[in-house]
């Protein structure tokens, strides 16, 4: 299944099983993350009882969680206000 984005490009929709295989995880890990809101935080869609993940969101998650060493952390924008 594909979804057309605002730019007219197709974005493939993946099932929980397909997403888990792509990430090398157990499908239950994704289900637990959806239920608890912790762990693998990838936006998903619910179409009735069917859950789908956009391929682009899965790829974005991988990019945002790719590091060069263990001391590297995610950059978090802080509004400390130097004004």
N, C-alpha and C positions, 0 to 999 in steps of 0.2 A: 504494500500500500504506500502511496506517495501523497505528500501534502505540498501544495503550491504556496511558496512564501510571497511576501510583498513585492519581490523583484521578479516574480514569475518563474522562479527556479523550483524544481521539484526537490523535496526533502523526504527521504525514505522514512517510513514509520516502522519501528522494530518492536516485536513482542518482548515480553520479559525474558523469555527463553533465549531469543536471538541476542538481546542486549547482554545478558549474562554470559553467553558464549563469547561474544565479542570482547568483553572485559575480563574473561577468564574467572568468572565468579559463579557461585551457585545461585540459581534463580531465587531461592529462599532469602539470600542476602539482600537482593533488591526489594523483595516483598517486605522484609523486616525494616529496611530503610524507609520505605514508603509509610509503613505503619507507625514507626517511632519518630520519624523525622531526623534521625541521626545516621551516621555512616555515609554511604554513597548518596550524595544529594544531587540527583539529576532530575530536572523537571520532566514530568510525564503527563499524559492525557488519559482521561477515562472516557471511553465511549460505551456507555452502559456499564457492563461489568468488565469490559475489555480494557486492558492497560496497554498503552503504546508510548514509546520513546522516540523522539526525533533523532535521526542519525546525527544531525548537526549539533544537538545538545550533548549527545554522548561524546562526540569528538571534542567539543568545547570543554567538557569536564576533564577529559584526558589531558588536553593542553594546559588547563589551569592547575592540574595536579602532577605535572612533570617537573622534576627537580634534578639538579646536578649533583647535590650531595645532601646528607642528612641534616646539616646545619641550616640549610636553606628553608625559609618559610614563605608562606603566601604573603604578599604585600596587602596590607589592609589600609584602606584610605581612612585617615583620621581628620576630623574637622576640629583641629586644635585652635585654629584662628590666630594667625600671626598678624592680624590687622590692627 
